[in-house]
């Protein structure tokens, strides 16, 4: 199984694998499948991870920079987007 278990479009699959965490998305998708996530749940989780990966890239951070502080900062960023919408 792979990301294509959750997304059918090659363009979407490619987009989900961008940023510093892109190398890990396939393994993450496999984990979600093994945990029994449905298509909607798995796709949502992958989208959030992919968005976080792009946020890391936009902030010139690498996968090795992932830590609790960067996750809290990302969550704050996401909440500000929702508030402004």
VENQUI-V258313 format. One record per residue. N is the residue number from 1. RES is the residue in one small letter. PHI is phi as a letter, one per 40 degrees, with the letter a starting at -180 (* if undefined). Layout:
n: {N,N}
res: {RES,RES}
phi: {PHI,PHI}
This chain:
n: {1,2,3,4,5,6,7,8,9,10,11,12,13,14,15,16,17,18,19,20,21,22,23,24,25,26,27,28,29,30,31,32,33,34,35,36,37,38,39,40,41,42,43,44,45,46,47,48,49,50,51,52,53,54,55,56,57,58,59,60,61,62,63,64,65,66,67,68,69,70,71,72,73,74,75,76,77,78,79,80,81,82,83,84,85}
res: {x,x,x,x,x,x,x,x,x,x,x,x,x,x,x,x,x,x,x,x,x,x,x,x,x,x,x,x,x,x,x,x,x,x,x,x,x,x,x,x,x,x,x,x,x,x,x,x,x,x,x,x,x,x,x,x,x,x,x,x,x,x,x,x,x,x,x,x,x,x,x,x,x,x,x,x,x,x,x,x,x,x,x,x,x}
phi: {*,a,d,c,c,b,b,c,c,c,c,c,d,c,c,c,b,c,g,c,c,d,c,c,c,c,c,c,c,c,c,c,c,c,c,g,c,c,d,c,c,c,c,c,c,c,c,c,c,c,c,c,c,c,c,d,c,c,b,f,b,b,d,c,c,c,a,d,c,c,c,c,c,c,c,c,d,c,c,c,c,c,c,c,c}
